[in-house]
């Protein structure tokens, strides 16, 4: 994964920013479960993908623990980094997504365990990061959409948390996620409108803006069981955000490959899943067609990102020192 001739080993440079690979692929597995159900397919594609991604998550977690033991300063440096620190809660998000995916698969005992690991872990990581946000000075130009990753986690908790714990716990996490999403959205708009543009490397993270309203919509409907006005606001704002990003396709096409390309994946998963939920609640054919069309787009996007990542890994361009 890295050039052994460089100072340090590839293990020292194994990046926390690989966590979104698990998020994007697990989200894809959930999406494929929905597509298989809608089309009445029995092919075990989603099941196979979920098991493969689970193995990758286990491998990646083991490697990062080894990195923490052998190179604690490298891990500490990532945690102090204004961008990379926001990927640590991605670990707990992976547990929560695993709980959702295994619930879809019918392995509810495993799903319950994953949820009870993910929810408290995410709260712990979020509190640590918030303490750092409050007490470590930051410059506004360092703010970017990756800061939304910690607040997406609380919105994931209710999706299956409503099944595995008191609904009050899910409402607690939902409230935290919604309020911080709106707060950070205001900060981000200020940063984008009145300061220099995002670095090209971080442009793919703009897709993260889709995730809070999309996941929030799914969580809210799971909590209330209703398609009320607030649910529609969340859904349509997520759709609008996707359309807004579609107008920027020329900018995204000019971005060379970075690991940050994985920023495209989970938000697309989440947006596509909202169309499946809208169809389930409204039975309007438009949402069914859109859900299937978005599934094709999402699968192709993730395949491109995965292939480019594997190619970069084969060339030793992943586990290297940051520029």
C-alpha atoms as a printed R data frame, in Angstrom:
    type eleno elety resid chain resno       x       y       z
1   ATOM     1    CA   UNK     A     1   0.000   0.000   0.000
2   ATOM     2    CA   UNK     A     2   2.952   2.300   0.294
3   ATOM     3    CA   UNK     A     3   6.539   2.620  -0.819
4   ATOM     4    CA   UNK     A     4   8.777   0.913   1.735
5   ATOM     5    CA   UNK     A     5  11.641   3.182   0.736
6   ATOM     6    CA   UNK     A     6   9.951   6.158   2.356
7   ATOM     7    CA   UNK     A     7  10.718   7.119   5.919
8   ATOM     8    CA   UNK     A     8   8.440   5.094   8.143
9   ATOM     9    CA   UNK     A     9   6.324   2.177   6.993
10  ATOM    10    CA   UNK     A    10   2.982   2.066   5.204
11  ATOM    11    CA   UNK     A    11   1.421   1.265   8.575
12  ATOM    12    CA   UNK     A    12   2.489   4.635   9.953
13  ATOM    13    CA   UNK     A    13   0.689   6.378   7.096
14  ATOM    14    CA   UNK     A    14  -2.439   4.187   7.056
15  ATOM    15    CA   UNK     A    15  -5.051   7.000   6.977
16  ATOM    16    CA   UNK     A    16  -8.187   7.379   9.061
17  ATOM    17    CA   UNK     A    17  -9.689   8.885   5.899
18  ATOM    18    CA   UNK     A    18 -10.232   5.338   4.601
19  ATOM    19    CA   UNK     A    19 -13.181   4.964   6.987
20  ATOM    20    CA   UNK     A    20 -15.625   6.345   4.366
21  ATOM    21    CA   UNK     A    21 -14.839   3.290   2.216
22  ATOM    22    CA   UNK     A    22 -16.751   1.221   4.771
23  ATOM    23    CA   UNK     A    23 -19.511   3.815   5.038
24  ATOM    24    CA   UNK     A    24 -20.027   4.007   1.288
25  ATOM    25    CA   UNK     A    25 -19.977   0.252   0.702
26  ATOM    26    CA   UNK     A    26 -22.175  -0.571   3.693
27  ATOM    27    CA   UNK     A    27 -24.639   2.068   2.541
28  ATOM    28    CA   UNK     A    28 -24.564   0.422  -0.885
29  ATOM    29    CA   UNK     A    29 -25.369  -2.953   0.682
30  ATOM    30    CA   UNK     A    30 -28.400  -1.414   2.440
31  ATOM    31    CA   UNK     A    31 -29.444   0.139  -0.853
32  ATOM    32    CA   UNK     A    32 -29.169  -3.190  -2.671
33  ATOM    33    CA   UNK     A    33 -31.307  -4.867  -0.005
34  ATOM    34    CA   UNK     A    34 -34.008  -2.296  -0.757
35  ATOM    35    CA   UNK     A    35 -33.644  -2.768  -4.513
36  ATOM    36    CA   UNK     A    36 -33.815  -6.560  -4.219
37  ATOM    37    CA   UNK     A    37 -36.959  -6.277  -2.121
38  ATOM    38    CA   UNK     A    38 -38.600  -3.820  -4.516
39  ATOM    39    CA   UNK     A    39 -37.812  -5.987  -7.557
40  ATOM    40    CA   UNK     A    40 -38.506  -9.269  -5.720
41  ATOM    41    CA   UNK     A    41 -35.008 -10.573  -6.470
42  ATOM    42    CA   UNK     A    42 -33.519 -13.451  -4.519
43  ATOM    43    CA   UNK     A    43 -29.897 -13.007  -5.680
44  ATOM    44    CA   UNK     A    44 -27.599 -12.739  -2.636
45  ATOM    45    CA   UNK     A    45 -25.728  -9.710  -3.994
46  ATOM    46    CA   UNK     A    46 -26.429  -7.443  -1.020
47  ATOM    47    CA   UNK     A    47 -25.654 -10.212   1.476
48  ATOM    48    CA   UNK     A    48 -22.329 -10.980  -0.170
49  ATOM    49    CA   UNK     A    49 -21.346  -7.315  -0.330
50  ATOM    50    CA   UNK     A    50 -22.235  -6.800   3.331
51  ATOM    51    CA   UNK     A    51 -20.113  -9.736   4.463
52  ATOM    52    CA   UNK     A    52 -17.198  -8.557   2.311
53  ATOM    53    CA   UNK     A    53 -17.417  -5.008   3.664
54  ATOM    54    CA   UNK     A    54 -17.634  -6.337   7.221
55  ATOM    55    CA   UNK     A    55 -14.407  -8.253   6.628
56  ATOM    56    CA   UNK     A    56 -12.776  -5.092   5.253
57  ATOM    57    CA   UNK     A    57 -13.936  -3.096   8.300
58  ATOM    58    CA   UNK     A    58 -12.505  -5.736  10.627
59  ATOM    59    CA   UNK     A    59  -9.200  -5.713   8.727
60  ATOM    60    CA   UNK     A    60  -9.032  -1.923   8.637
61  ATOM    61    CA   UNK     A    61  -9.835  -1.642  12.341
62  ATOM    62    CA   UNK     A    62  -7.144  -4.181  13.208
63  ATOM    63    CA   UNK     A    63  -4.584  -2.334  11.106
64  ATOM    64    CA   UNK     A    64  -5.445   0.998  12.677
65  ATOM    65    CA   UNK     A    65  -5.169  -0.472  16.177
66  ATOM    66    CA   UNK     A    66  -1.709  -1.752  15.243
67  ATOM    67    CA   UNK     A    67  -0.875   1.727  14.007
68  ATOM    68    CA   UNK     A    68  -2.042   3.177  17.335
69  ATOM    69    CA   UNK     A    69   0.251   0.771  19.209
70  ATOM    70    CA   UNK     A    70   3.322   1.198  17.001
71  ATOM    71    CA   UNK     A    71   2.877   4.829  15.939
72  ATOM    72    CA   UNK     A    72   0.787   6.606  18.605
73  ATOM    73    CA   UNK     A    73   2.181   9.982  17.569
74  ATOM    74    CA   UNK     A    74   0.887   9.479  14.034
75  ATOM    75    CA   UNK     A    75  -2.593   8.708  15.355
76  ATOM    76    CA   UNK     A    76  -2.429  11.707  17.696
77  ATOM    77    CA   UNK     A    77  -1.421  13.908  14.765
78  ATOM    78    CA   UNK     A    78  -4.455  12.740  12.802
79  ATOM    79    CA   UNK     A    79  -6.692  13.487  15.775
80  ATOM    80    CA   UNK     A    80  -5.260  17.018  16.004
81  ATOM    81    CA   UNK     A    81  -5.667  17.592  12.259
82  ATOM    82    CA   UNK     A    82  -8.546  20.043  11.517
83  ATOM    83    CA   UNK     A    83  -9.923  17.781   8.760
84  ATOM    84    CA   UNK     A    84  -8.909  14.240   9.729
85  ATOM    85    CA   UNK     A    85 -10.275  14.461  13.280
86  ATOM    86    CA   UNK     A    86 -13.783  14.429  11.817
87  ATOM    87    CA   UNK     A    87 -13.234  10.958  10.346
88  ATOM    88    CA   UNK     A    88 -12.792   9.290  13.741
89  ATOM    89    CA   UNK     A    89 -16.564   9.325  14.422
90  ATOM    90    CA   UNK     A    90 -16.814   7.525  11.090
91  ATOM    91    CA   UNK     A    91 -15.739   4.429  13.032
92  ATOM    92    CA   UNK     A    92 -18.870   4.517  15.185
93  ATOM    93    CA   UNK     A    93 -20.927   5.383  12.097
94  ATOM    94    CA   UNK     A    94 -19.670   2.140  10.534
95  ATOM    95    CA   UNK     A    95 -21.056   0.210  13.507
96  ATOM    96    CA   UNK     A    96 -24.405   1.989  13.167
97  ATOM    97    CA   UNK     A    97 -24.556   1.347   9.430
98  ATOM    98    CA   UNK     A    98 -23.659  -2.275  10.099
99  ATOM    99    CA   UNK     A    99 -26.582  -2.474  12.521
100 ATOM   100    CA   UNK     A   100 -28.925  -1.127   9.838
101 ATOM   101    CA   UNK     A   101 -27.543  -3.461   7.173
102 ATOM   102    CA   UNK     A   102 -27.696  -6.599   9.314
103 ATOM   103    CA   UNK     A   103 -31.228  -5.672  10.355
104 ATOM   104    CA   UNK     A   104 -32.130  -5.642   6.662
105 ATOM   105    CA   UNK     A   105 -30.417  -9.016   6.314
106 ATOM   106    CA   UNK     A   106 -32.391 -10.432   9.233
107 ATOM   107    CA   UNK     A   107 -29.420 -10.963  11.569
108 ATOM   108    CA   UNK     A   108 -31.038  -8.936  14.334
109 ATOM   109    CA   UNK     A   109 -28.957 -10.295  17.217
110 ATOM   110    CA   UNK     A   110 -25.747  -9.118  15.550
111 ATOM   111    CA   UNK     A   111 -27.417  -5.876  14.520
112 ATOM   112    CA   UNK     A   112 -28.426  -5.178  18.132
113 ATOM   113    CA   UNK     A   113 -24.828  -5.698  19.319
114 ATOM   114    CA   UNK     A   114 -23.462  -3.394  16.610
115 ATOM   115    CA   UNK     A   115 -26.000  -0.712  17.505
116 ATOM   116    CA   UNK     A   116 -25.162  -0.878  21.208
117 ATOM   117    CA   UNK     A   117 -21.485  -0.467  20.333
118 ATOM   118    CA   UNK     A   118 -22.011   2.291  17.788
119 ATOM   119    CA   UNK     A   119 -24.433   4.570  19.619
120 ATOM   120    CA   UNK     A   120 -22.471   5.044  22.891
121 ATOM   121    CA   UNK     A   121 -19.159   5.156  21.006
122 ATOM   122    CA   UNK     A   122 -20.443   7.880  18.740
123 ATOM   123    CA   UNK     A   123 -21.699   9.933  21.669
124 ATOM   124    CA   UNK     A   124 -18.289   9.595  23.321
125 ATOM   125    CA   UNK     A   125 -16.405  10.668  20.175
126 ATOM   126    CA   UNK     A   126 -18.818  13.516  19.481
127 ATOM   127    CA   UNK     A   127 -18.378  14.912  22.994
128 ATOM   128    CA   UNK     A   128 -14.587  14.761  22.668
129 ATOM   129    CA   UNK     A   129 -14.661  16.529  19.308
130 ATOM   130    CA   UNK     A   130 -17.076  19.172  20.543
131 ATOM   131    CA   UNK     A   131 -14.788  19.878  23.476
132 ATOM   132    CA   UNK     A   132 -11.981  20.402  20.970
133 ATOM   133    CA   UNK     A   133 -14.162  22.640  18.804
134 ATOM   134    CA   UNK     A   134 -14.973  24.767  21.855
135 ATOM   135    CA   UNK     A   135 -11.472  25.096  23.286
136 ATOM   136    CA   UNK     A   136  -9.025  24.860  20.374
137 ATOM   137    CA   UNK     A   137  -8.927  27.943  18.127
138 ATOM   138    CA   UNK     A   138  -9.833  27.375  14.486
139 ATOM   139    CA   UNK     A   139  -9.595  29.558  11.419
140 ATOM   140    CA   UNK     A   140 -12.783  29.738   9.344
141 ATOM   141    CA   UNK     A   141 -10.975  28.792   6.088
142 ATOM   142    CA   UNK     A   142 -10.142  25.418   7.697
143 ATOM   143    CA   UNK     A   143 -13.865  24.677   8.032
144 ATOM   144    CA   UNK     A   144 -15.154  22.236   5.415
145 ATOM   145    CA   UNK     A   145 -18.026  19.748   4.915
146 ATOM   146    CA   UNK     A   146 -16.071  16.957   6.654
147 ATOM   147    CA   UNK     A   147 -17.057  18.681   9.898
148 ATOM   148    CA   UNK     A   148 -20.577  17.369   9.271
149 ATOM   149    CA   UNK     A   149 -19.491  13.737   9.653
150 ATOM   150    CA   UNK     A   150 -19.744  13.750  13.485
151 ATOM   151    CA   UNK     A   151 -23.304  15.142  13.337
152 ATOM   152    CA   UNK     A   152 -24.533  12.612  10.778
153 ATOM   153    CA   UNK     A   153 -23.948   9.790  13.271
154 ATOM   154    CA   UNK     A   154 -26.648  10.888  15.744
155 ATOM   155    CA   UNK     A   155 -29.154  10.965  12.875
156 ATOM   156    CA   UNK     A   156 -28.328   7.334  12.048
157 ATOM   157    CA   UNK     A   157 -29.012   6.131  15.585
158 ATOM   158    CA   UNK     A   158 -32.838   6.159  15.359
159 ATOM   159    CA   UNK     A   159 -33.012   4.260  12.046
160 ATOM   160    CA   UNK     A   160 -32.908   0.922  13.865
161 ATOM   161    CA   UNK     A   161 -32.447   2.267  17.394
162 ATOM   162    CA   UNK     A   162 -36.207   2.521  17.633
163 ATOM   163    CA   UNK     A   163 -36.197  -1.304  17.558
164 ATOM   164    CA   UNK     A   164 -33.319  -1.971  19.930
165 ATOM   165    CA   UNK     A   165 -33.737   0.620  22.702
166 ATOM   166    CA   UNK     A   166 -36.133   3.107  24.245
167 ATOM   167    CA   UNK     A   167 -37.426   5.643  21.703
168 ATOM   168    CA   UNK     A   168 -36.278   8.385  24.063
169 ATOM   169    CA   UNK     A   169 -32.671   7.454  23.301
170 ATOM   170    CA   UNK     A   170 -33.325   7.776  19.586
171 ATOM   171    CA   UNK     A   171 -35.064  11.126  20.061
172 ATOM   172    CA   UNK     A   172 -32.068  12.347  22.070
173 ATOM   173    CA   UNK     A   173 -29.647  11.545  19.259
174 ATOM   174    CA   UNK     A   174 -32.017  12.890  16.600
175 ATOM   175    CA   UNK     A   175 -32.304  16.236  18.398
176 ATOM   176    CA   UNK     A   176 -28.526  16.554  18.688
177 ATOM   177    CA   UNK     A   177 -27.999  15.747  15.008
178 ATOM   178    CA   UNK     A   178 -30.670  18.108  13.667
179 ATOM   179    CA   UNK     A   179 -29.611  21.108  15.745
180 ATOM   180    CA   UNK     A   180 -25.902  20.736  15.003
181 ATOM   181    CA   UNK     A   181 -26.609  20.153  11.296
182 ATOM   182    CA   UNK     A   182 -28.464  23.479  11.068
183 ATOM   183    CA   UNK     A   183 -25.762  25.241  13.082
184 ATOM   184    CA   UNK     A   184 -22.890  23.932  10.977
185 ATOM   185    CA   UNK     A   185 -24.823  24.645   7.787
186 ATOM   186    CA   UNK     A   186 -24.890  28.338   8.665
187 ATOM   187    CA   UNK     A   187 -21.161  28.319   9.385
188 ATOM   188    CA   UNK     A   188 -20.392  26.518   6.114
189 ATOM   189    CA   UNK     A   189 -22.436  28.926   3.999
190 ATOM   190    CA   UNK     A   190 -20.557  31.825   5.595
191 ATOM   191    CA   UNK     A   191 -17.237  30.120   4.858
192 ATOM   192    CA   UNK     A   192 -18.133  29.304   1.226
193 ATOM   193    CA   UNK     A   193 -19.794  32.621   0.342
194 ATOM   194    CA   UNK     A   194 -17.318  35.012   1.934
195 ATOM   195    CA   UNK     A   195 -13.947  33.229   1.922
196 ATOM   196    CA   UNK     A   196 -11.706  31.508  -0.594
197 ATOM   197    CA   UNK     A   197 -13.054  28.415  -2.393
198 ATOM   198    CA   UNK     A   198 -12.506  24.942  -0.974
199 ATOM   199    CA   UNK     A   199  -9.224  23.285  -1.983
200 ATOM   200    CA   UNK     A   200  -9.739  20.987  -4.972
201 ATOM   201    CA   UNK     A   201  -8.883  17.973  -2.830
202 ATOM   202    CA   UNK     A   202 -11.880  18.715  -0.583
203 ATOM   203    CA   UNK     A   203 -14.462  19.425  -3.300
204 ATOM   204    CA   UNK     A   204 -15.892  15.862  -3.137
205 ATOM   205    CA   UNK     A   205 -16.738  16.468   0.527
206 ATOM   206    CA   UNK     A   206 -19.464  18.858  -0.626
207 ATOM   207    CA   UNK     A   207 -21.557  15.731  -1.196
208 ATOM   208    CA   UNK     A   208 -21.591  15.273   2.577
209 ATOM   209    CA   UNK     A   209 -24.142  18.105   2.622
210 ATOM   210    CA   UNK     A   210 -26.701  15.639   1.256
211 ATOM   211    CA   UNK     A   211 -26.331  13.252   4.182
212 ATOM   212    CA   UNK     A   212 -27.864  15.191   7.128
213 ATOM   213    CA   UNK     A   213 -31.248  15.972   5.514
214 ATOM   214    CA   UNK     A   214 -31.413  12.555   3.814
215 ATOM   215    CA   UNK     A   215 -30.530  10.544   6.918
216 ATOM   216    CA   UNK     A   216 -32.577  12.908   9.058
217 ATOM   217    CA   UNK     A   217 -35.609  12.237   6.856
218 ATOM   218    CA   UNK     A   218 -35.231   8.473   7.197
219 ATOM   219    CA   UNK     A   219 -34.705   8.731  10.965
220 ATOM   220    CA   UNK     A   220 -37.671  11.054  11.458
221 ATOM   221    CA   UNK     A   221 -40.039   8.780   9.531
222 ATOM   222    CA   UNK     A   222 -38.795   5.789  11.544
223 ATOM   223    CA   UNK     A   223 -39.388   7.710  14.772
224 ATOM   224    CA   UNK     A   224 -42.866   8.996  13.930
225 ATOM   225    CA   UNK     A   225 -44.107   6.514  11.354
226 ATOM   226    CA   UNK     A   226 -45.578   9.455   9.461
227 ATOM   227    CA   UNK     A   227 -44.941  11.451   6.298
228 ATOM   228    CA   UNK     A   228 -45.791  14.852   7.723
229 ATOM   229    CA   UNK     A   229 -44.708  18.368   6.772
230 ATOM   230    CA   UNK     A   230 -41.346  18.215   8.566
231 ATOM   231    CA   UNK     A   231 -40.520  14.879   6.924
232 ATOM   232    CA   UNK     A   232 -41.211  16.409   3.515
233 ATOM   233    CA   UNK     A   233 -39.043  19.444   4.321
234 ATOM   234    CA   UNK     A   234 -36.110  17.149   5.125
235 ATOM   235    CA   UNK     A   235 -36.703  15.008   2.041
236 ATOM   236    CA   UNK     A   236 -37.040  17.838  -0.444
237 ATOM   237    CA   UNK     A   237 -34.117  19.797   0.988
238 ATOM   238    CA   UNK     A   238 -31.975  16.677   0.507
239 ATOM   239    CA   UNK     A   239 -33.219  16.427  -3.084
240 ATOM   240    CA   UNK     A   240 -32.509  20.118  -3.667
241 ATOM   241    CA   UNK     A   241 -28.986  19.719  -2.288
242 ATOM   242    CA   UNK     A   242 -28.404  16.879  -4.750
243 ATOM   243    CA   UNK     A   243 -29.678  19.025  -7.628
244 ATOM   244    CA   UNK     A   244 -27.466  21.903  -6.516
245 ATOM   245    CA   UNK     A   245 -24.410  19.644  -6.580
246 ATOM   246    CA   UNK     A   246 -25.452  18.356 -10.009
247 ATOM   247    CA   UNK     A   247 -24.952  21.874 -11.379
248 ATOM   248    CA   UNK     A   248 -21.318  21.668 -10.220
249 ATOM   249    CA   UNK     A   249 -20.527  18.489 -12.161
250 ATOM   250    CA   UNK     A   250 -17.881  20.255 -14.256
251 ATOM   251    CA   UNK     A   251 -15.954  21.202 -11.110
252 ATOM   252    CA   UNK     A   252 -16.152  17.653  -9.757
253 ATOM   253    CA   UNK     A   253 -14.993  16.152 -13.057
254 ATOM   254    CA   UNK     A   254 -11.789  18.183 -12.877
255 ATOM   255    CA   UNK     A   255 -10.831  16.823  -9.439
256 ATOM   256    CA   UNK     A   256  -8.023  14.235  -9.765
257 ATOM   257    CA   UNK     A   257  -8.312  11.105  -7.680
258 ATOM   258    CA   UNK     A   258  -7.961  11.533  -3.944
259 ATOM   259    CA   UNK     A   259  -9.246   9.300  -1.139
260 ATOM   260    CA   UNK     A   260 -11.731  12.139  -0.611
261 ATOM   261    CA   UNK     A   261 -13.612  10.779  -3.660
262 ATOM   262    CA   UNK     A   262 -15.275   8.435  -1.158
263 ATOM   263    CA   UNK     A   263 -17.150  11.540  -0.037
264 ATOM   264    CA   UNK     A   264 -19.405  10.958  -3.056
265 ATOM   265    CA   UNK     A   265 -20.518   7.518  -1.966
266 ATOM   266    CA   UNK     A   266 -22.408   7.427   1.328
267 ATOM   267    CA   UNK     A   267 -24.381  10.627   0.626
268 ATOM   268    CA   UNK     A   268 -25.522   9.142  -2.700
269 ATOM   269    CA   UNK     A   269 -26.533   5.965  -0.848
270 ATOM   270    CA   UNK     A   270 -28.551   8.005   1.628
271 ATOM   271    CA   UNK     A   271 -30.249  10.164  -1.008
272 ATOM   272    CA   UNK     A   272 -31.219   7.103  -3.040
273 ATOM   273    CA   UNK     A   273 -32.647   5.405   0.044
274 ATOM   274    CA   UNK     A   274 -34.907   8.399   0.650
275 ATOM   275    CA   UNK     A   275 -36.619   7.742  -2.684
276 ATOM   276    CA   UNK     A   276 -37.265   4.128  -1.681
277 ATOM   277    CA   UNK     A   277 -38.820   5.353   1.554
278 ATOM   278    CA   UNK     A   278 -40.916   7.972  -0.257
279 ATOM   279    CA   UNK     A   279 -42.226   5.307  -2.607
280 ATOM   280    CA   UNK     A   280 -43.046   3.017   0.325
281 ATOM   281    CA   UNK     A   281 -45.015   5.820   2.000
282 ATOM   282    CA   UNK     A   282 -46.699   7.444  -1.020
283 ATOM   283    CA   UNK     A   283 -46.848   4.598  -3.604
284 ATOM   284    CA   UNK     A   284 -46.229   7.164  -6.342
285 ATOM   285    CA   UNK     A   285 -44.626   5.603  -9.415
286 ATOM   286    CA   UNK     A   286 -42.330   8.601  -9.896
287 ATOM   287    CA   UNK     A   287 -40.468   7.774  -6.688
288 ATOM   288    CA   UNK     A   288 -40.145   4.106  -7.688
289 ATOM   289    CA   UNK     A   289 -38.616   4.987 -11.054
290 ATOM   290    CA   UNK     A   290 -36.341   7.596  -9.495
291 ATOM   291    CA   UNK     A   291 -35.211   5.174  -6.789
292 ATOM   292    CA   UNK     A   292 -34.214   2.562  -9.361
293 ATOM   293    CA   UNK     A   293 -32.522   5.146 -11.581
294 ATOM   294    CA   UNK     A   294 -30.600   6.585  -8.645
295 ATOM   295    CA   UNK     A   295 -29.579   3.064  -7.668
296 ATOM   296    CA   UNK     A   296 -27.906   2.609 -11.054
297 ATOM   297    CA   UNK     A   297 -26.146   5.977 -10.754
298 ATOM   298    CA   UNK     A   298 -24.968   5.218  -7.222
299 ATOM   299    CA   UNK     A   299 -23.702   1.732  -8.071
300 ATOM   300    CA   UNK     A   300 -21.751   3.035 -11.075
301 ATOM   301    CA   UNK     A   301 -20.287   5.913  -9.064
302 ATOM   302    CA   UNK     A   302 -19.124   3.622  -6.281
303 ATOM   303    CA   UNK     A   303 -17.643   1.171  -8.779
304 ATOM   304    CA   UNK     A   304 -15.607   3.975 -10.360
305 ATOM   305    CA   UNK     A   305 -14.390   5.212  -6.970
306 ATOM   306    CA   UNK     A   306 -13.556   1.654  -5.841
307 ATOM   307    CA   UNK     A   307 -11.605   0.864  -9.011
308 ATOM   308    CA   UNK     A   308  -9.633   4.114  -8.776
309 ATOM   309    CA   UNK     A   309  -8.884   3.410  -5.108
310 ATOM   310    CA   UNK     A   310  -7.650  -0.121  -5.825
311 ATOM   311    CA   UNK     A   311  -5.505   1.204  -8.658
312 ATOM   312    CA   UNK     A   312  -3.982   3.859  -6.406
313 ATOM   313    CA   UNK     A   313  -3.372   1.296  -3.655
314 ATOM   314    CA   UNK     A   314  -1.625  -1.011  -6.150
315 ATOM   315    CA   UNK     A   315   0.625   1.890  -7.135
316 ATOM   316    CA   UNK     A   316   1.505   2.622  -3.498
317 ATOM   317    CA   UNK     A   317  -0.311   5.977  -3.494
318 ATOM   318    CA   UNK     A   318  -2.577   5.510  -0.465
319 ATOM   319    CA   UNK     A   319  -0.479   4.928   2.661
320 ATOM   320    CA   UNK     A   320   2.007   7.727   2.100
321 ATOM   321    CA   UNK     A   321   2.884  10.943   3.948
322 ATOM   322    CA   UNK     A   322   0.399  13.767   3.451
323 ATOM   323    CA   UNK     A   323   1.573  16.593   1.235
